[in-house]
Amino acid sequence: MMKNIWLAICFSCACCSLAAQDVKELQQTAKTFMRAGDYANAVLVLNRARQAEPNNMEVAKDLSLSYYLQKDYSRAMETIKPFLDADNADDQTFQIAANILRQQDEVKEAEKLYKKALKKLPKSGPLYNDLGELQWNQKNYEAIKQWEDGIKEDPSYANNYYNASRYYFFSAEKVWGLLYGEIYVNMDPLSNKTPEIKQMMLDGYKKLFSDANVENASKEKNNFIKKYLQAMNKQTSVATTGINAGSLSMIRTRFILDWFNTTDNKKLPFRLFDYQQQLLREGLFEAYNQWLFGSAQNLAAYQSWTGMHQAENADFIKFQSGRVFRIPEGEYYK
């Protein structure tokens, strides 16, 4: 009798394992269809997976997203809605549901959902970013608060830096657009948004040095900004020749040398400045500045520079591609 029970248990476990394996295989098949834009077949396959495991959240997210991409918003919401109150609901679950609401012009409901999600997931950079974009599209300038909170709570998520940098570039603020912009292009150097931010940074440095006294460039009184502007103000003599890739390489080199020649770097640690110092030590800082500003200033001149400095440029590209740039927690000074 015991032998029969044991065999039954083993058989049951084997079936469960097989079912789980089958669901994963169905998901992979569906993802292949999704990547190919064949959402109808993705829905077909995912519905089989859902039938086998109706409480599988990953299957539900893929199915809801497939319906969403088919513009079947009713079924998309019907699929994802039961999971919004689940203990293990993640930011993607809420993002899918909020995007469905946005496509249906239910903006207020989408905003409520983002805020509900952030109460549950207060460290989610993607949720802060999406809520900020929603508010910005409604001309609600509280959007910057969402992006700043996203930077503070989830400093390794890139898009909050992108949106915050653009916001500050178009405001009277002359510092944070530069810092956030440079962080963004290092986090996501291959993004199609990177050329836009490089151009804004070049223009932003022109705006920074437009006043003979750079210390007047920000109304903020926090110690980080004060020390930053004091160090930059020492470089105004270089700016008299104009702001371009060459002068910025010199200005920023002197800035880093000055910053790390004081105790400011220890009292106010900032990963971006550490990275610039590392590039300077490796002999790659000029190539880095050319990559940042040369292509924005004059593409033909930048291509000429890379042609004349092939080894240096190749070393920089290799160095850049071999690392992931991230900002650690606690280095927030806004």
N, C-alpha and C positions, 0 to 999 in steps of 0.2 A: 504493500500500500504506500509506504513512505517513498519507495523507489519511483512509483508512478507519479506521486505529487512532485517529487524533485524534478522528474523529466518534464512535467507540465510547466513548472516554474521556469526551467531553462529554455523551453520552447517559447514561452511567453516573452522572456527577456530578449531572445534572439529576434522575435518578430518586432518588438519595440525598437531594437537597435536597427533593424532593417528599415523600419518605417522612417526613423530619424534620418538614416542615410539617404533614403529615397527623397525625402523632403529637401535635403541639402542639394541633391543632384537636380531636383526640379527648380530650385532657386537659381542655381548656376545656369541652367538652360534658359530660364526666364531673363536673367541678366544679359545673356548673350543676345537675346531678342531685343531687349531694351537698348543696348548699345547700338544695335543695327537700326533702331527706330521702328521696329516691328512690335508695336505695343499691343496689338490685337492678340498675337501669339503669346506675348508675355502674360497677358491677362488670362488666357486659356490655361497656360501651364501653372500659373500661380494659384488659380482657383482650385486646381487639383491638390496643390500643396496645402492650401488652406483647409480643404476638406479633411486632409489627413491630420493636420495640427491646427485647429481653429484658434487656439490661443497663442500661436507663434507670432510675436510682435514683428520680427524681421520680415516674415512673409507678408504680414498685413501692411507694413510700410511700403514694400515693393509693389504690392498690388494697388494700394491707394495711389502711389506715384504713377503707376502705369495708367490708371484711370484718369488721373490728373493730366497726364501728357496727351491722352486721347480727348481731353476737354469734356470728359464725363464727370463733372464736378459733383453731381449728386451721389453717384456710386463711390467716388473717391472719398467724400466725407463720411458716407455710411460705413465704409471700411475702416477708416482710421479713428472715428469718434469713440468707439468703445474702449480704446487704449489710452485715451487722454487722461483718465483718472487712475491708470495703473501705477503701482508703486515704482515699476521699472521704466516708466515712460522717459525717453531721453529727448535731447533737444531736437533731433531729426523728426521725431513724432510730432512735436508741436509745430515745427517749421512746415511740415507737409500740410497740416490742418490749417495753419494760418495762411499759407499760400493759396489754398483752395478758397478761403474766405475772401482774400484779396481779389482773386479772379472773379468772384461773384459780387464785387464792389461792397462787400460787407466790412468796411474799413474799421468801424468802431468795434465790431465783434473780434476782428483780427487783433486789434490793439489790446483788447481785454484778454485775449488768449495769450499774447506775448507776455503780458504783465503777470498773468497767472503762472505761466511757465517759469518766469524768472523768480517767482517766490519759491518754486520747487527747485530750480536750478540756478542759483544766484551767481555761479561761476561760469556760466555759458557765454563765451564771446559771440558765437553765432546768433544767439537770441538777442543780445544787446544790439548787434549790428543790424539785424532785420527790423527790430522795433524802431531804431533810429532812422532807417531808410523809409519805413512807413510814415513816420512823423514828418520827415523832411519832404516827402512827396505831398504831404498835406499842408506844407508851409508852416509847420510847427517847429520852431527853432529850439525846442527842448530836445531835439534830435541829438545835439552835441552832448548833452548829458548822458544819453544812452551810450554813445561811442566812447566817451571818457570812462564811464563805468565799465564798459567792456575791456578797455585797455588796462584799467586798474585790476579788475577781477580775473581776466584771462589774457595776460600780456603776450602770450605766444600766438594769439589769433590775429592774422594780418589785416583783415578787412576793416576793422575798427580804426586802425591807423590810417588806412587809405581815406576813409570818409572824414575822419577828424582833420587830416592834413588839408583836404580840399576845403573844408569849412573854414579853417583858419587862413588859408591863402586868400580867400575872398572876404576876409574881415580885416579889421585894423591891426590884429595880432601879427607880429612879425617873426616870432621865434618858433612857436609850436608847429606851424605848418612845415618849417624846415626839418625839425627833429623828427616829427611823425612821418613826414614824407620819406626821409632817408631810411628810417626803420622799415617802412613798408617795402621799398625797392630792394632792400637786403633780404627781407623775409620771402619775397616773391619776385625775384629778379627777371623771370621769364614771362611774367604776366603781361597781357596786352594793355594793362593800365600803367605799366611802368614808364613808358615814354612820356605820357601825360604828366606824371609826377616829376620826372626829371626836368621837364620844361618849367614846371611850376617852381621847382627848387632854384633853378637858375634865375628866374624872375624874382623869387623870394629873397635871394641874397642881394639883388639890386635894390630891392625895397628896404632890406635891413640896413644897408650902408648909405641909403639916400640922405639920412641925417648925419651931419658931421660928428655928432656925439651919439654913438651907437647905444649908449646906456639909456637913451630916451626911447628906445624901440619898443618897450613893453611897459604897461602900467602895473603889471604884476610885481608884487613885493616879496615873493618867496625867495629863499636864499639861493636856490638852484639857478633861477633865472637871473638874479642879481650877479652871481659869480660868472655865469655864462657871458652876459653882456659886458662885464668888466674885462674879461679875457678877450672877447671879440673887439672891444673898443681899442685895444692896443694895436690892432692890425689895420686901422683906418688909413695909414699912410700907403699901404699896399693897394687899397681900394681906389686911390686917386688915379691909377692908371686904367681904371675901368674894371667891371666885373666880367670875367670870362673864365674858361677852364683853367688857363695858366695862372691867373691871379688868385683864383679860388684855391688852387692846389697849394700856393704859397701861404695864403691867409690861414687855411685850415691846418697846414703843417705847423705854423707858428702857434696857432691856438692850442693844438694838442701838446706841443712841447711846454707851453705855459701852464696848461691845465694839470699836467702830470709833474710839474716842477713845484707845485704847491700841495697843501694837504686836502684841497678840494676833492681830488679824485677818491680819497679814502672816506671823507665825510659824506660825499655825494656820489656814490658809485653809479656809473651809467654804462651799460653794456655797449652802446653805440660808440662811445669815446674809447672804450677798451679795444674795440675792433679797429678803430682808426689808428690807435697806437700800434697795434699788432701789424697792420699793413705797412705802417711807417718803418717799423723794425725790419720787416721782410723786404723792404725796398720796393713795395708795390703800391704805395700811396698815390704816386702820380698817375699810374695806370688806372687806379680806382677812380680818381677825380676826373680823369678823361672819360672814363666809362659813364660817370654820373652826368657830367656837364658838357663834355665835348660833343657828344652825339646830339644833344639838345641845341647847342649853340650853332654848330655848322657840321653837318654830317660828312661833307666832303673833306673838311679839314680834319675831322676825327679819323676818318679812314686813312688819310695821309699820315696822321700821327701813328696809328697802329702799324702801318706799313713800315715806318721808320724805326719802330720800337717793337718788332715782332716778338723777340724773346721775352721782354718785360710784360708785354700784353698777354702772351701765352701763359706765362707764369701766374699772372693775376687771374685769368679765366680758370685755370686749373685749380688754383687756391680757392676761388669762389665756389666752383662747382663741387668741391670736395667737402663742403661744410654746410650745416644748417644754422641759420642765424635765428636766435631766440632771445627775448628779453626775460630775465628772471623776475620772479615776484619780488615786490618790495622796492623796485626802482621806479616809483611813480611820484612825480614832483609837481603835477599840475594843480 
